[in-house]
Amino acid sequence: MASFDATAQGDFGREKGSTTDIIDKQGDSAAGETNSDHNEVANSSEDAEKGAPASSEEAPAPDPNIVDWDGPDDPANPRNWSKAYKLANVVVVSLSVLYTNLATTMFAPGATIMEQEFGYKSSTVEVLTITMASLGFAIGQLFVPPMSEVFGRMPIYRASSIFYLGFTAGCSRSTNVAEFLVFRLLTGLAAASYMSTGGGTVADLLPKEERGVAMAIFTAGPLFGPVLGPIVGGFVVENLGWRWCFYLILMLAGAVTIITFVFMHETSAVNILKSKAARLRKETGNPNLVAAGDKQTPVKQLVLHAMARPMKFLFTSPIVALIALYIAFNFGVTMLLFATFPTVYENTYHWSVDLSGLAYVGVGIGCAIGVVTFAKLSDRLLKAEGGSYRPERRLIMMMFVSPMFPIGLFIYGWTTEYKVHWVVPIIGTAICGPGAVIINSSSQTYIIDIFGPQGAASALAAVTLLRNLTGAFLPLAAPTLYANLGLGWGNSVLAFITIGFIPVPIFFYLRGEALRKRFPVEI
């Protein structure tokens, strides 16, 4: 049983682009050398770094039945693809994340209209029509992303795309609210692959010192999608009806699905080598050929282990657990705001349905600032320590920006409470934007750097599980929260809770390495 160990987890301490870099991380040493098989390699590396002579024993001859890369420059190795093609793969995955999150809130302005059409009267059900997809995202994390670490990224992406199109079509043609809620849940299940597996794709393609821009693009989707959704949805619902929200998503998802099938290729190194080994077995007639990093574990056992991984990360790693809670609460509050913006601005400022979507502009601008800031500074800060690439340096921006989220909540809550000019609460939510993006991007990139390609999808699945559970259920508390406490104190309560999370990145910056040594994740 391998362990995501301690000192140089993930990619840290590895030679960029080397065979060892890819295979070890794609095997169970995604967070460093395993406790047994790679101890000799690790010790030799440490001796070399210290200037001491490595072991004088001759390395054993390579096993001729192990199928590996054809040298360090093998074009089949995803790390050797052109920068443009790597970025194109990241962009396609990010577009999938964007449209699935766009669909989550694009329908929000039409929730009241659908309520009238289907003839039900329940504020809870109305909120569920918006957030049910998030519940699907959460449930899907238990089994969809871990499967990508067993079968590869592309089979999961392609199957998810097809199912997502079918379930979205079901939403668009629903004839009652129960049918609609079922299809919304299923769209979330189908979209679960992108939310976490995308992080694994980034880790497959890029070494740790080049992930900042890619992660800024990838992690923008869960925030930009819900921001852009109601802005577009307000005008669509007003002029075309709520069903057209899903027709438009079908068009966008269909286009991205075609691109996925035509242009994207597998990025998981172990699964690429497995395919190569299968081809060579057929061509050579040698049944003993196996891929480097392939443990020949029965598929059933692999699947069961993979499905258990997110929970193991969540319950055995304090780093994953606390980061998951932090991201989850921030995302839940963000979704609570998104679900209630139309009601707040229509009732408080008497905006029409189409104009109510503009309430999200402030958050959108703030998120854009956060994405640009993270993309420009994240990799620079990682390299600023003389090339040591300590993963905790990913948290520097997070430490400084975290207070922006509660500050924005205080401004939004009290200015809407006292009906201050509408531009002021929008400025408040704009202040929340950079905080939300940088907290999300910094912490997820930190997790990817720690656990590497083989563990990243499962670790992020644990984070996404909690994030989308709060995204689905925390907004349900909004009507009671605001009815009892008002917009001022209601949002202040949320702000005070987020303040309690501000020490988390500081603690991990100071003690993260020690925690990784003390709590290795065994899989």
PyMOL commands that set and color helices and strands:
alter all, ss='L'
color gray80, all
select helices_A, chain A and resi 19-26+39-50+78-80+83-106+108-118+123-140+144-151+153-172+177-205+208-240+243-263+269-284+299-316+318-348+353-383+391-401+404-417+423-501+503-518
alter helices_A, ss='H'
color red, helices_A
select strands_A, chain A and resi 3-4+66-67+290-291+521-522
alter strands_A, ss='S'
color yellow, strands_A
deselect
rebuild
show_as cartoon
